[in-house]
Amino acid sequence: QVQLVESGGGLVQAGDSLRLSCVDSGRTLSSYTMGWFRQAPWRKREFVASIDRSGGHTHYVDSVRGRFTTSRDNAKNTVYLQMNSLEPEDTAIYYCAASSSVLPTPNDAIYDYWGQGTLVTVSS
């Protein structure tokens, strides 16, 4: 059973960096495409980044491309989101999710399992 737990969120200043981690305690992460999504207050959940099962292909929303990088370590059952040059507009709860699709899809409807979220707050 896939069981996802995010960590690494916190309060930072604009221009700082954070690394989020998502661990599958069910130890089946290598079987899934992994995605990152975020949701700010009163806004729709937004796709951020995704990575295929081997880590060879990634996909990013335009607003984070060049600043954020997702990677994975299947031996540790962990996926990461490295966030650099953070902006106040990045403030949100960040979620990781797992999909049975072989493609790093941005469509949240394709993701079957979700973590509890971790809060990222970026001040000016």
C-alpha positions, -999 to +999 in steps of 0.1 A: +000+000+000+013+035-009+016+057+021+031+092+014+045+116+040+058+151+030+083+171+051+107+200+047+083+230+046+088+261+067+091+299+068+117+315+046+125+348+030+122+356-007+153+344-025+159+315-001+158+278-008+140+247+006+141+210-001+109+190+003+109+153+008+082+127+002+087+092+016+066+061+008+065+041+040+049+013+020+082+009+001+067+007-033+077+041-047+096+027-077+063+015-092+049+050-095+052+082-114+054+110-087+040+145-088+041+176-067+011+199-064+004+230-043-026+249-031-027+284-017-057+298+003-088+303-019-070+290-050-074+259-071-048+231-066-020+237-091+005+212-107+041+220-099+064+192-111+064+155-119+090+127-125+087+093-141+095+060-124+131+059-133+138+096-128+147+101-165+119+124-174+105+154-156+078+180-162+073+215-147+048+242-146+061+274-164+062+295-132+087+272-115+108+260-144+145+269-138+139+274-101+125+241-089+140+206-095+123+173-087+144+141-083+140+107-067+159+080-049+140+048-053+163+028-030+152+052-003+116+053-014+119+091-015+111+119-040+125+154-036+115+189-046+144+213-045+130+249-045+154+278-052+149+315-056+116+313-037+090+340-041+060+350-020+038+337-048+052+302-040+035+302-006+012+272-004+006+238+010+027+214-011+015+178-017+032+148-033+012+122-051+017+089-069+003+078-102+002+044-120+007+063-153+041+057-170+041+094-180+050+124-158+015+138-163+004+172-149-032+160-146-041+156-109-070+133-118-044+106-127-028+105-093-042+079-070-024+085-037-017+117-019+003+128+011-009+151+039+009+182+027+036+205+041+033+242+044+058+266+026+056+303+036+078+328+017+080+363+031+090+395+013 
